[in-house]
Every structure is written in structure tokens, then in C-alpha cells.
Amino acid sequence: MRDTEDARFIAHSIDDEQFKSLSGRYKKEIEGVDEQMSNLAKDYDQYIDVLERMLELAENVGKAYKTADYNQRRGFLYMFFKKTL
């Protein structure tokens, strides 16, 4: 589409203002698409860490509890004993 507009500009079928307007609009669209792409490429390391902890828990509960930090231990206890707490 940009090539068509460039050709029309060169052939003088649109003026400089129209060309700037069209190119500005497409520039905004491209920036929006770039922003959407960057949102798709978010860092999911925290989710991977949680998944690894859950897999470790599924494999060996005792080891997972021993290697967990304070907050994770509280979470484990709550998960196993939430009806009694």
C-alpha cells in the first residue's frame, strides 16, 4: 500500500499534506502492532519457576518442603491443611 501511495505522490495525484497524513496514520498503526508484539513477548520466567516448584512438589513433597523458603512453606502447609486451619 505504501508503494501505491509513493507512486501516486510521485505522479502528483496526491499532494504533500495528503501523503504526510497517510504516512502518519500508517506509522501509528505500525507502532500499535509493534506494541502488541512486544506484549506477546513478555518474560514468563516467573511462571516457569512456579511450574518447576510444582513439579518438584509432585515428585517429592518432603524435598520440596525442605528446600522451600518461608512463604513457600506456608503455602504448602495451607494447601495440605486448609480445612483444619
C-alpha positions in Angstrom: 0.0 0.0 0.0 2.9 2.3 0.8 4.3 1.8 -2.7 1.0 2.8 -4.2 0.9 6.0 -2.2 4.5 6.7 -3.1 3.7 6.2 -6.8 0.7 8.5 -6.5 2.8 11.1 -4.8 5.4 10.9 -7.5 2.8 11.1 -10.2 1.3 14.2 -8.4 -2.1 12.7 -7.8 -1.8 13.4 -4.1 -0.1 16.4 -2.5 2.4 16.6 0.3 -0.2 17.1 3.0 -2.2 14.1 1.9 1.0 12.0 1.8 2.0 13.1 5.3 -1.5 12.3 6.6 -1.5 8.9 5.1 2.0 8.0 6.2 1.4 9.3 9.7 -1.7 7.1 10.0 0.2 4.0 8.9 3.1 4.9 11.2 0.6 4.9 14.2 -0.8 1.5 13.1 2.7 0.1 12.8 3.6 1.4 16.3 0.4 -0.2 17.6 1.3 -3.6 16.1 4.9 -3.3 17.4 3.5 -2.7 20.9 1.2 -5.7 20.6 4.1 -7.8 19.5 6.2 -6.7 22.5 3.4 -7.6 24.8 3.3 -11.1 23.4 7.0 -11.5 24.1 6.7 -10.9 27.9 9.1 -12.5 30.2 7.4 -15.6 31.6 10.3 -16.7 33.8 8.3 -16.3 37.0 5.7 -18.7 35.7 8.4 -21.2 34.7 9.8 -21.0 38.3 6.4 -21.7 39.8 5.9 -24.6 37.4 9.3 -26.1 38.3 8.4 -25.8 42.1 5.1 -27.5 41.5 6.8 -30.3 39.5 9.3 -30.8 42.3 6.5 -30.9 44.8 4.7 -33.6 42.7 7.9 -35.6 42.5 9.0 -35.4 46.2 6.9 -33.5 48.7 9.5 -33.8 51.5 12.4 -32.5 49.5 10.3 -29.6 48.1 9.3 -28.6 51.6 12.8 -28.7 52.9 14.2 -26.6 50.0 11.3 -24.1 50.1 11.6 -20.6 51.5 9.4 -19.4 54.4 6.5 -18.2 52.2 6.5 -21.3 50.0 6.4 -23.5 53.1 3.4 -21.5 54.4 1.8 -22.1 51.0 2.4 -25.8 51.2 1.0 -26.1 54.7 -2.1 -24.1 53.6 -2.5 -26.3 50.6 -2.4 -29.5 52.6 -4.2 -28.4 55.7 -6.5 -25.6 54.7 -9.6 -27.4 56.0 -8.1 -27.6 59.5 -6.7 -24.1 59.6 
